Amino acid sequence: MHYLDRIMCNIYSLQLISHFHLFPLCAIFFLFYVTLFQFVSKLSIYEFVFFLRGVSRYY
């Protein structure tokens, strides 16, 4: 949840800065999370945690 909150905060900041319409961003990230969920469902819990730790370094 912490990782998700940070991403949503980044999206909101981006929207404020560049005055984007929020719907395209929501659609893109919805597709991203559906793809991520399908990818994660094929991994074990340990691999998922390891993957999240690796990704969280970039945020």
C-alpha positions in Angstrom: 0.0 0.0 0.0 2.8 2.4 0.7 4.2 1.8 -2.8 0.8 2.4 -4.3 0.2 5.6 -2.3 3.6 7.0 -3.5 2.7 6.3 -7.1 -0.7 8.0 -6.7 1.0 11.0 -5.1 3.3 11.2 -8.1 0.4 11.1 -10.5 -1.4 13.8 -8.6 1.8 16.0 -8.6 2.2 15.4 -12.3 -1.4 16.4 -12.9 -1.0 19.7 -10.9 2.3 20.6 -12.6 1.3 19.9 -16.2 -2.5 20.3 -16.0 -3.1 16.9 -17.6 -6.6 15.5 -17.8 -6.7 12.7 -15.2 -8.6 10.1 -17.2 -5.8 9.1 -19.7 -3.4 8.7 -16.8 -5.9 6.6 -14.8 -6.5 4.4 -17.9 -2.8 3.9 -18.4 -2.1 3.0 -14.8 -5.2 0.8 -14.6 -3.8 -1.3 -17.5 -0.4 -1.2 -15.8 -1.7 -2.6 -12.6 -3.8 -5.3 -14.3 -0.7 -6.4 -16.2 1.4 -6.3 -13.0 -1.2 -8.4 -11.2 -1.3 -11.0 -13.9 2.5 -11.1 -13.8 2.7 -11.3 -10.0 0.1 -14.1 -9.9 2.7 -16.3 -11.6 5.4 -15.6 -9.0 5.8 -16.8 -5.5 5.4 -14.4 -2.5 9.1 -14.2 -2.0 9.8 -13.2 -5.7 7.0 -10.6 -5.5 8.5 -9.0 -2.4 12.0 -9.1 -4.0 10.5 -7.4 -7.1 8.8 -4.7 -5.1 12.0 -4.0 -3.2 13.9 -3.6 -6.5 11.2 -1.3 -8.0 10.9 0.8 -4.9 14.5 2.0 -5.2 13.5 4.1 -8.2 10.9 6.0 -6.3 
